[in-house]
Amino acid sequence: MVLAAAVLRGEATGSEADGQRFVDFLAGAEAQAVLKSLGFRDLAGRGGSPAANRVQRLPPPDRAQLDDLLRLLQQAG
């Protein structure tokens, strides 16, 4: 299983520093061990459930794609 985490700005509650601390916590050894035990892949994409080994990983979106996604989210919301 792969999930994303990001630091939000704007409408989010809390400070950017709070968000960065949470992302840093998720990337730390203790949280990574717990997440891996629950079937999540590590930060390099290794591990996870046996079924995850058959899943093709897509590359991250480029800047233009991210801008389009942000625009669509803003229009929807």
SEBA-161258 format. One record per residue (C-alpha): residue in three letters; x, y, z. Coordinates in steps of 0.05 Angstrom, whole numbers. Layout:
BEGIN
code=ALA&u=X&v=Y&w=Z
...
***
This chain:
BEGIN
code=MET&u=0&v=0&w=0
code=VAL&u=26&v=69&w=-17
code=LEU&u=-2&v=134&w=12
code=ALA&u=23&v=205&w=5
code=ALA&u=36&v=257&w=58
code=ALA&u=47&v=331&w=46
code=VAL&u=52&v=396&w=83
code=LEU&u=-8&v=440&w=66
code=ARG&u=-14&v=515&w=64
code=GLY&u=-74&v=561&w=60
code=GLU&u=-138&v=531&w=86
code=ALA&u=-103&v=479&w=130
code=THR&u=-104&v=487&w=206
code=GLY&u=-39&v=486&w=244
code=SER&u=27&v=514&w=222
code=GLU&u=72&v=493&w=165
code=ALA&u=123&v=472&w=218
code=ASP&u=71&v=426&w=250
code=GLY&u=59&v=394&w=182
code=GLN&u=133&v=386&w=169
code=ARG&u=143&v=353&w=237
code=PHE&u=88&v=303&w=221
code=VAL&u=118&v=286&w=153
code=ASP&u=186&v=278&w=186
code=PHE&u=155&v=233&w=238
code=LEU&u=124&v=189&w=184
code=ALA&u=192&v=184&w=150
code=GLY&u=227&v=164&w=215
code=ALA&u=250&v=94&w=231
code=GLU&u=197&v=80&w=285
code=ALA&u=138&v=101&w=242
code=GLN&u=166&v=65&w=181
code=ALA&u=172&v=0&w=221
code=VAL&u=99&v=5&w=243
code=LEU&u=75&v=23&w=173
code=LYS&u=115&v=-34&w=142
code=SER&u=85&v=-83&w=192
code=LEU&u=16&v=-61&w=168
code=GLY&u=32&v=-74&w=95
code=PHE&u=56&v=-6&w=72
code=ARG&u=118&v=1&w=28
code=ASP&u=179&v=37&w=54
code=LEU&u=201&v=105&w=28
code=ALA&u=239&v=73&w=-29
code=GLY&u=178&v=32&w=-50
code=ARG&u=203&v=-34&w=-24
code=GLY&u=162&v=-84&w=17
code=GLY&u=88&v=-82&w=29
code=SER&u=41&v=-138&w=16
code=PRO&u=58&v=-195&w=-32
code=ALA&u=5&v=-169&w=-80
code=ALA&u=41&v=-102&w=-81
code=ASN&u=100&v=-134&w=-116
code=ARG&u=56&v=-144&w=-178
code=VAL&u=34&v=-71&w=-181
code=GLN&u=67&v=-24&w=-230
code=ARG&u=91&v=40&w=-197
code=LEU&u=77&v=103&w=-237
code=PRO&u=125&v=161&w=-238
code=PRO&u=106&v=222&w=-197
code=PRO&u=68&v=277&w=-234
code=ASP&u=108&v=333&w=-265
code=ARG&u=98&v=407&w=-247
code=ALA&u=47&v=419&w=-302
code=GLN&u=5&v=359&w=-279
code=LEU&u=8&v=382&w=-207
code=ASP&u=-14&v=452&w=-227
code=ASP&u=-73&v=422&w=-266
code=LEU&u=-93&v=379&w=-207
code=LEU&u=-89&v=438&w=-160
code=ARG&u=-132&v=480&w=-207
code=LEU&u=-184&v=425&w=-212
code=LEU&u=-186&v=417&w=-136
code=GLN&u=-194&v=491&w=-126
code=GLN&u=-251&v=493&w=-177
code=ALA&u=-286&v=435&w=-144
code=GLY&u=-280&v=460&w=-74
***
